[in-house]
Amino acid sequence: LNRRYSNRKRFQEILADGPPETDPQDTTSANAHSQPSDQTRREWDAVVDFLAFSYKSVLDVLQSVTKKWGGSIRHYILISSDSVFMACDRDEVKKRQKGRDRGLLEEDAIPATSGAAKRVAKNRNPYQFNYGGGKLRCEMELRNADFFPQWTVLRLPDVIGPYDNLGSHLEVQKSVEKGDHIGCRIAEDIDPSSHRISLVYAPDVANAISKVLAAGAPTFGHIFHVACIEQPTFPEYVQMVGRCMNKEPNLALEEESEMVTVDVGPISSERLQDLLGWRPTGLEEVVKSTVEWYEDEDNQEYTTNLVESSSSSSESSSSSHESDRNSDSEGDEELPDSQSGNSKAGEPGGGRKSQVEGEADPKIPKLE
């Protein structure tokens, strides 16, 4: 992550050059990531991008496939988040969600464009507004780039299962084991006993990525939610953990939840199921498998070390993100006001110019 942001031009060159003939870790080789000739240039079969947190990250990818660079990526998959809804117009999202049992759809992510809507979203959760807004702008850059149609976006909710790098479930499991209070409140104005959430199993995410890669062109230009079918409340989820451990969790409904950070939703993964036949693992099995995985102390240590490493990486790269924000008058977390001028009702981001040099200003179509 640090290398990606500290030398963006080199990152673009690597994408444009295609896969190296030699081991990319072999920095002693004169051929490693050397500029290939037109005759030997190769294509990336796919790029699966977990590390695009700023729209400039997506611009780097788009820049690498323009005529200026001459590179080629056959399929670009952006890993996004249901946190995009934390940077949306809450009134519009609520209108779409009203009376619907299955959860938010992909096209329900209506960016907050007015000053008032932005303030409401930001005041609720500044971190999620910035993070979700960054992911939403990444999506919007792809949707504006009509010269590069071979992209797919996967939006993930909270991920649990083996090799988790956030450790939220592990903390819940430890609290159940110790009998500690487990905070359940997501926001002051939300009842945790009725608010439903979305979760997804890590192996199911891998399977979804595999299915998208295998399907190819039919998934181009699509955004998919990747989530379990079941949509429990957070207390129900904690109780599921307790049952797997044969312990009664100590729920504290009035205390803040350390795990749930998105206070809209849940999200529906029907589109991915219908188009690709993807089927998520049942939530009971997901929780059982995750609890069993963490019963191994080595796995607990793995996640703990990964969380600390991820935190350190995030902090050390913050200066690069801050530099991006300072060089951009809009700020990475701010959705551009210029969208509102040309957007049709229900069309996120219409009319915004692509920031790749020389490209047109296509309007964003409705999601089908």
Buried (B, 14 or more C-beta within 10 A) or exposed (E): BEEBBEEBEEBBBBBBBBEBEBEEEEEEBEEBBEEBEEEEBEEBEBBBBEEBBBBBBBBBBBBBBBEEBBBBBEBBBBBBBBBBBBBBBBEBBEEBBEEEEEBBBBBBBBBBBEEEBBEBBBEBBEEBBBBBBBBBBBBBBBBBBBBBEBBBBBBBBBBBBBEBBBBBBBBBBEBBBEEBEBBBBBBEEEEBEEBBBBBBBBBBBEBBBEBBBEBEEEBBBBBBBBBBBBBBBBBBBBBBBBBBBEBEBBBBBEEEBEBBBBBBBBBBBBBBBEBBEBEBBEBEEBBBBBBEBBEEEEBBEBBEEBBEEBEEEEEEBEEBBEEBBEEBEEBBBBBBEBBBEBBEEEBBBBBBEBBBEEBEEBBBEEBE
